Amino acid sequence: MQTFPEHGTPAEAVLAEVDTLQGGDIDWRGGRAFSLVYHPDDAALEALLHEVANRYLHENALNPFKYPSLVQMEKDVVAMAASLLGTDPEAGSLSSGGTESIFLAVHTARSWGDGRGVATPNIITPDTVHPAFAKACHYLRIEHRRVPVGPDLRADVEAMAAAIDDNTVLLVGSAPCYPYGVIDPIPALGQVALAHDTLLHVDACLGGWMLPWWERLGEPVPPWDFRVEGVTSMSADIHKYGYTFKGASTVLYRDPELVRHQWFLYDEWPGGLYGSITTAGTRPAAPMAGAWAAIRFLGADGYLRKATQVRDATRAFQAAIAGIDGLAVTGTPDMSVFEFGPAPGSGVDIGAVGDGMDDRGWNLDRQQGGLHLMVSPYHLTVTDRFAVDLADAVAAGGTSRGKAAGYGGIAGMDD
Ligand SMILES: Cc1ncc(COP(=O)(O)O)c(C=O)c1O
């Protein structure tokens, strides 16, 4: 265990230690990791992001009056996201990631409910939503009503409607959900939300920066964004398919009035009025500047090129899986995120397949029902190798070494 260092260490030695420590980290550059990093396959974008991050390393977005450049960038990013997703250019903010965007949207719903006299609020979600909703409810002491999805793995709208009562402040659908990559029936949820006068959040942390391009490529995309009546808020992560580095997401609202609920204002201390629109106080500036730069650099044509790579890689991975006896993609994924597992009756031990892929240098995330893929542009360069290795791993058979299904801080631990 490290104790506090008595003396400083020369920079070269610190960097050498960093090298050693990083030696054990996942090698995402090789295209063998499927979540955590969205490899854009774009050296020029990467160089730009490094440069911008350097310039904003020490800035602080807490005080907008001192950093007009950051105010401008945040406004620009929110307005650009709003024009992509179909809402008011001022109705939202940046946040540090999907979890914070979700937290803020849930908090906004609670505060909206406060104004209507709801003392013990609840939110209703399908059971496939990201754990960030459970986390937000836990922190904010809101009841989380989880409703099992239907046989198609999408939100069961009737069952969700049946769970609504006078204390319901928010319904949630995903576009798409993380585990299976399917989009919930947002128009039907919108009608239920309107009929019951409640808010509806679409978690588009994954799809927000991909589905608009998917649609333009002519892929079938069920309605999911602000064009759908009844959708009142949305989370969409720029640090996923927006291809900036970590620390950037957008939370957007249909009605600019709702943003008011996101603000925390406080003047009962000697330091003057404190106003903050996110959970963080001091806000790192680099992710804001990075998000702004990535969007400006790529533009719609750049995002379309990347979406084409992702679509083609997704098709190639899915064709490889379909071509191997005993495996099947779970459900009918709508985008570039999906699970595959044993085909019914095949008897394939999918844990053993995951182990076999580990041994061949791949990093597939384990879920309860199978292995999970989140496809990035760079993956287009590794689809053939994947097909060969997967076929070999299945042919090798065997039984699972017992790595548990996991995500986040415990992923990769043994049973
Ligand atoms: C659908 C969905 N929502 C929310 C999140 C949370 O995002 P973050 O990890 O940036 O907090 C994720 C992360 O993968 C996600 O897939």
The ligand as a MOL file (V3000), in Angstrom:
LIG
                    3D

  0  0  0     0  0            999 V3000
M  V30 BEGIN CTAB
M  V30 COUNTS 16 16 0 0 0
M  V30 BEGIN ATOM
M  V30 1 C -28.3110 3.2760 -22.4970 0
M  V30 2 C -27.3010 3.8700 -21.5610 0
M  V30 3 N -27.7010 4.8280 -20.6950 0
M  V30 4 C -26.8290 5.3870 -19.8280 0
M  V30 5 C -25.5160 5.0110 -19.7770 0
M  V30 6 C -24.5990 5.6280 -18.7580 0
M  V30 7 O -23.6060 6.3770 -19.3420 0
M  V30 8 P -22.2540 6.7530 -18.5580 0
M  V30 9 O -21.5050 5.4760 -18.3880 0
M  V30 10 O -21.6220 7.7450 -19.4750 0
M  V30 11 O -22.6090 7.3550 -17.2620 0
M  V30 12 C -25.0680 4.0150 -20.6600 0
M  V30 13 C -23.6690 3.5710 -20.6620 0
M  V30 14 O -23.2630 2.7240 -21.4240 0
M  V30 15 C -25.9810 3.4360 -21.5660 0
M  V30 16 O -25.6010 2.4540 -22.4130 0
M  V30 END ATOM
M  V30 BEGIN BOND
M  V30 1 1 1 2
M  V30 2 1 2 3
M  V30 3 2 2 15
M  V30 4 2 3 4
M  V30 5 1 4 5
M  V30 6 1 5 6
M  V30 7 2 5 12
M  V30 8 1 6 7
M  V30 9 1 7 8
M  V30 10 2 8 9
M  V30 11 1 8 10
M  V30 12 1 8 11
M  V30 13 1 12 13
M  V30 14 1 12 15
M  V30 15 2 13 14
M  V30 16 1 15 16
M  V30 END BOND
M  V30 END CTAB
M  END
